[in-house]
Amino acid sequence: MSRTIIYTYKNEEKTITFSYSQYHTIHEAVAAAEGIDLTDYLKMEQQVEAVSSGSKAVRDFRDSHFRKLGFGKIALMQKENRGVGKK
């Protein structure tokens, strides 16, 4: 099931569809949409995860790296609650 990502890149708000079958995280999806190679970032993220005791260090590293790339807000759009039998 695909979801919609709302993100800001270089002060321009954009939306894309996202599926966990294609990407591991929403950050990988927005980088791919903008044509940014994350190979070095993913290696460094694994190193930060290996030496840190909690997820906060990885989250802070990810957020600061994506701010440097020019991204602002990156979030999944809320799901619509639909009644039974409605598509």
C-alpha positions as a Markdown table, in Angstrom:
| # | Residue | x | y | z |
|---|---|---|---|---|
| 1 | Met | 0.0 | 0.0 | 0.0 |
| 2 | Ser | 1.5 | 3.3 | -1.0 |
| 3 | Arg | 1.4 | 6.5 | 1.1 |
| 4 | Thr | 2.1 | 10.1 | 0.2 |
| 5 | Ile | 5.1 | 12.0 | 1.5 |
| 6 | Ile | 5.0 | 15.8 | 1.9 |
| 7 | Tyr | 8.4 | 17.4 | 1.9 |
| 8 | Thr | 10.1 | 20.8 | 1.4 |
| 9 | Tyr | 13.2 | 20.9 | -0.8 |
| 10 | Lys | 15.0 | 24.3 | -1.2 |
| 11 | Asn | 11.9 | 26.1 | 0.1 |
| 12 | Glu | 9.6 | 24.4 | -2.4 |
| 13 | Glu | 6.9 | 22.1 | -1.0 |
| 14 | Lys | 6.5 | 18.8 | -2.9 |
| 15 | Thr | 4.6 | 15.5 | -2.7 |
| 16 | Ile | 5.5 | 12.0 | -3.9 |
| 17 | Thr | 4.1 | 8.6 | -3.4 |
| 18 | Phe | 6.0 | 6.2 | -1.2 |
| 19 | Ser | 6.0 | 2.5 | -0.7 |
| 20 | Tyr | 8.1 | 0.5 | 1.8 |
| 21 | Ser | 8.6 | -2.1 | -1.0 |
| 22 | Gln | 10.7 | 0.4 | -2.9 |
| 23 | Tyr | 12.6 | 2.3 | -0.1 |
| 24 | His | 13.5 | 1.6 | 3.5 |
| 25 | Thr | 12.7 | 5.1 | 4.8 |
| 26 | Ile | 10.9 | 8.2 | 3.6 |
| 27 | His | 14.3 | 10.0 | 3.6 |
| 28 | Glu | 15.6 | 7.6 | 1.0 |
| 29 | Ala | 12.5 | 8.2 | -1.1 |
| 30 | Val | 12.8 | 12.0 | -1.1 |
| 31 | Ala | 16.5 | 11.8 | -1.9 |
| 32 | Ala | 15.8 | 9.5 | -4.9 |
| 33 | Ala | 13.0 | 11.9 | -6.1 |
| 34 | Glu | 15.5 | 14.8 | -6.1 |
| 35 | Gly | 18.3 | 12.7 | -7.7 |
| 36 | Ile | 20.6 | 12.7 | -4.6 |
| 37 | Asp | 23.0 | 9.8 | -4.1 |
| 38 | Leu | 23.0 | 8.6 | -0.5 |
| 39 | Thr | 25.7 | 5.9 | -0.7 |
| 40 | Asp | 28.2 | 7.7 | 1.5 |
| 41 | Tyr | 25.5 | 8.9 | 3.9 |
| 42 | Leu | 24.1 | 5.4 | 4.4 |
| 43 | Lys | 27.6 | 4.1 | 5.3 |
| 44 | Met | 28.1 | 6.9 | 7.8 |
| 45 | Glu | 24.6 | 6.3 | 9.3 |
| 46 | Gln | 25.5 | 2.6 | 9.9 |
| 47 | Gln | 28.7 | 3.7 | 11.7 |
| 48 | Val | 26.8 | 6.2 | 13.9 |
| 49 | Glu | 24.2 | 3.5 | 14.7 |
| 50 | Ala | 27.0 | 1.0 | 15.6 |
| 51 | Val | 28.7 | 3.3 | 18.1 |
| 52 | Ser | 25.6 | 5.1 | 19.6 |
| 53 | Ser | 23.7 | 3.7 | 22.5 |
| 54 | Gly | 20.3 | 5.0 | 21.3 |
| 55 | Ser | 18.3 | 6.0 | 18.3 |
| 56 | Lys | 18.5 | 9.7 | 19.1 |
| 57 | Ala | 22.1 | 10.0 | 17.7 |
| 58 | Val | 21.1 | 8.4 | 14.4 |
| 59 | Arg | 18.0 | 10.6 | 14.2 |
| 60 | Asp | 20.0 | 13.8 | 14.9 |
| 61 | Phe | 22.7 | 12.8 | 12.3 |
| 62 | Arg | 20.0 | 12.1 | 9.7 |
| 63 | Asp | 18.1 | 15.4 | 10.4 |
| 64 | Ser | 21.2 | 17.5 | 10.2 |
| 65 | His | 22.5 | 15.8 | 7.1 |
| 66 | Phe | 19.2 | 16.3 | 5.2 |
| 67 | Arg | 19.0 | 20.0 | 6.4 |
| 68 | Lys | 22.5 | 20.4 | 4.8 |
| 69 | Leu | 21.2 | 18.9 | 1.6 |
| 70 | Gly | 18.4 | 21.5 | 1.4 |
| 71 | Phe | 15.4 | 19.6 | 2.8 |
| 72 | Gly | 13.0 | 21.1 | 5.3 |
| 73 | Lys | 10.0 | 19.2 | 6.6 |
| 74 | Ile | 9.7 | 15.5 | 5.6 |
| 75 | Ala | 6.6 | 13.7 | 6.7 |
| 76 | Leu | 4.0 | 11.1 | 5.7 |
| 77 | Met | 0.6 | 12.5 | 4.9 |
| 78 | Gln | -2.1 | 11.3 | 7.3 |
| 79 | Lys | -4.2 | 8.4 | 6.2 |
| 80 | Glu | -7.9 | 9.0 | 5.5 |
| 81 | Asn | -10.2 | 7.0 | 7.7 |
| 82 | Arg | -12.7 | 5.3 | 5.3 |
| 83 | Gly | -15.8 | 3.5 | 6.2 |
| 84 | Val | -16.3 | -0.2 | 5.5 |
| 85 | Gly | -16.9 | -0.9 | 1.9 |
| 86 | Lys | -15.7 | 2.5 | 0.6 |
| 87 | Lys | -12.6 | 2.9 | -1.6 |
